[in-house]
Amino acid sequence: MSYIFISLILATITPAIQASWTAALGLANQQPLTNYGRNQPNIVFILTDDQDLHMQSLDYMPFVKKYLTDQGTSFRRHFCTTALCCPSRVSLWTGKAAHNTNVTDVLPPYGGYPKFISQGLNDKYLPVWLQDAGYNTYYTGKLFNAHSVQTYNAPFAAGWTGNDFLLDPFTYWYMNSTYQKNRDSPVSYEGQYSVDVLAGKAMGLLEDAHGAGKPFFLGLAPVAPHADIQAPGYKDGNHSDFDAVQFRPPVPAKRHAHLFPDAKVPRTANFNPDKPSGASWIRNLRKQDEDTVKYNDDFYVKRLQALQSVDELVDSVVRRLDELKILDNTYIFYSSDNGYHIGQHRLNPSKQCSFEEDINIPLIVRGPGVPKNITTEIVTTHTDLAPTLLKIAGAPLRDDFDGIAIPLTQDGLDRAQEERHEHVTVEHWGFAANEGQLFDWYPRQTWNHTYKSVRVISKWYNFHYQVWCNNEHELYDLVTDPGQMVNLMNPDNEPLSGATLLGFPTGRVAQRLDALLFVLKSCRADTCIHPWEALHAGGNVGSLKDALATRFDAFYEDKAEMIKFDRCEPGYIIDAEGPQFEPGALESRMGEDWHVWT
């Protein structure tokens, strides 16, 4: 599962002090914002599809700026935890990382709506919990991939008072969408623009929600700016072989097709670089030629144009909330399932990587008590959103959440800069898609795109560490290398023994990050939030800064190189993922002097 946990509290000396600090922090972040049943606020959640933050798409959305950015708080360090549609959405609505939902792909057998159902999640996600808290719940647009004309009623998605879902295989066909309302049969809207169809349904659901006289949640999930996808079998409601699927640039509404003719993908340092970057298959990509760059620039323009309908949707919803005199008691969230890259690191249009373009995504919140027109750099993730929304509703929070509620007041934001954790867990399995031009050397799918990654961000450092299923490693210092161009663990570079980070040998920093990721790659619940406590039972380490203390060198040297995949797999198959962290195992191995080490 958006994110800088800007400060680290220096470790306390005794476990008792640390325990009391942790308890206080948990209460501060997890207590409900409202009293259950007393004037509960409404919630509107707008979730776009594949919208970037790093290519400045928000700069082209004036209504988002007017109604959300200027009237709310922008979370500059918000991250998804899996940069792929379905796993990311399941994590968002359940508050759990993909390795705990086991929904890791967009289609069966490892992902999609059938996997969501088979994992028992249909009664264990946000709308069900909100209904238990007294809310009516409404949704229109894309819920999950493989939620289709064949599977929508097998069973129906639980927890919705009213819904009008956008269904596969027509989800990404901008001019031939199919929607399914409540328990009705699917209806085709061939020839109509998908986002405009959704906008009409959104306004109808908003009227229903207001007329019911209860607090409500309204989810709006337009397809833009995702690529347009068609295939021969789609016309009859069937899926086609992936090789037959046609990916095209997004399709804008006709009224927007003339806009931004001169826009280009921002020419950042990592855009189509002269030298290769990254690791694994990415490092073997060729530099894009002039025709490919031109195609990708046009793809970018079509994304900006397609987002204009979403911007108009924001305008319509906010104005209607105001007309109904409920805007002041409504929280509005704006985010995306994942980010997107076009040309960075020589990559064709797509997502699924752990580079910033793919995982650092928009999150803007306005509502009662939310500071206006500010940007915060506290670290937040998609797994934090379900706890946040339940906290708004005044509902009890689950003890199996992998995330923690996001503060939405100035006081809460100020405290979070000093108290909140600094890490993000990122993971992916299977293949990487190429949604742009195809070449013999750059096919539609590239396999063995399985990895585990961690981002660690504070006012002192900004690191990205990753282990691929072929056991290649990546380490980037984003303070000096924001484009992630220099992999400090690339074997072709100078040996780590001669390099330093933060005044420490680079190898020492890598050891600590490897140990942190070792805990996070299979963490559950509170261990995902406070992973250092799993490594340091004494409670005197709460951050990378703390863990870099020289007195821990022997401990980390003893357990170095812990992360290693046994093989690459297309989904989460635990016996392929090498050694797993087991609470208590380190204490057993280190013996009675465990407290000396930690």
Stockholm file with secondary structure:
# STOCKHOLM 1.0

chainA/1-598         MSYIFISLILATITPAIQASWTAALGLANQQPLTNYGRNQPNIVFILTDDQDLHMQSLDYMPFVKKYLTDQGTSFRRHFCTTALCCPSRVSLWTGKAAHNTNVTDVLPPYGGYPKFISQGLNDKYLPVWLQDAGYNTYYTGKLFNAHSVQTYNAPFAAGWTGNDFLLDPFTYWYMNSTYQKNRDSPVSYEGQYSVDVLAGKAMGLLEDAHGAGKPFFLGLAPVAPHADIQAPGYKDGNHSDFDAVQFRPPVPAKRHAHLFPDAKVPRTANFNPDKPSGASWIRNLRKQDEDTVKYNDDFYVKRLQALQSVDELVDSVVRRLDELKILDNTYIFYSSDNGYHIGQHRLNPSKQCSFEEDINIPLIVRGPGVPKNITTEIVTTHTDLAPTLLKIAGAPLRDDFDGIAIPLTQDGLDRAQEERHEHVTVEHWGFAANEGQLFDWYPRQTWNHTYKSVRVISKWYNFHYQVWCNNEHELYDLVTDPGQMVNLMNPDNEPLSGATLLGFPTGRVAQRLDALLFVLKSCRADTCIHPWEALHAGGNVGSLKDALATRFDAFYEDKAEMIKFDRCEPGYIIDAEGPQFEPGALESRMGEDWHVWT
#=GR chainA/1-598 SS CCCCCCCCCCCCSSHHHHHHHHHHHHHHHHSCSSCTTSSCCEEEEEEESSCCSTTCGGGGCHHHIIIIITTSEEEEEEECSSSSHHHHHHHHHHTCCHHHHCCCBSSTTTBHHHHHHHTTCTTSSHHHHHHHTTCEEEEEEECSTTCBTTTTTTTCCSSCSEEEEECBTSTTCTTEEEEEETTSCCEEEETSCHHHHHHHHHHHHHHHHHHTTSCEEEEEECCTTSCEEECGGGGGTCCCCGGGCEEECCCCCGGGTTSCTTCCCCCCTTBSCSSCCSSGGGGGCCCCCHHHHHHHHHHHHHHHHHHHHHHHHHHHHHHHHHHTTCGGGEEEEEEESCCCBSSBTTCCSBCCSCSHHHHBCCEEEESTTCCSSEEEEEEEEGGGHHHHHHHHHTCCCCTTCSSCCCCCSHHHHHHHHHHSCCEEEEEECSCEECCSCCBTTBCSEECCCCEEEEEEECSSCEEEEEEETTCCEEEEETTTCTTCCCCTTCTTSCCGGGCEETTEEHHHHHHHHHHHHHHHTTCCTHHHHSHHHHHCTTSCCCSHHHHTCGGGHHHHHHTCSCCCCSSCCSSCCGGGSCCCCCTTHHHHHHGGGHHHHC
#=GC SS_cons         CCCCCCCCCCCCSSHHHHHHHHHHHHHHHHSCSSCTTSSCCEEEEEEESSCCSTTCGGGGCHHHIIIIITTSEEEEEEECSSSSHHHHHHHHHHTCCHHHHCCCBSSTTTBHHHHHHHTTCTTSSHHHHHHHTTCEEEEEEECSTTCBTTTTTTTCCSSCSEEEEECBTSTTCTTEEEEEETTSCCEEEETSCHHHHHHHHHHHHHHHHHHTTSCEEEEEECCTTSCEEECGGGGGTCCCCGGGCEEECCCCCGGGTTSCTTCCCCCCTTBSCSSCCSSGGGGGCCCCCHHHHHHHHHHHHHHHHHHHHHHHHHHHHHHHHHHTTCGGGEEEEEEESCCCBSSBTTCCSBCCSCSHHHHBCCEEEESTTCCSSEEEEEEEEGGGHHHHHHHHHTCCCCTTCSSCCCCCSHHHHHHHHHHSCCEEEEEECSCEECCSCCBTTBCSEECCCCEEEEEEECSSCEEEEEEETTCCEEEEETTTCTTCCCCTTCTTSCCGGGCEETTEEHHHHHHHHHHHHHHHTTCCTHHHHSHHHHHCTTSCCCSHHHHTCGGGHHHHHHTCSCCCCSSCCSSCCGGGSCCCCCTTHHHHHHGGGHHHHC
//
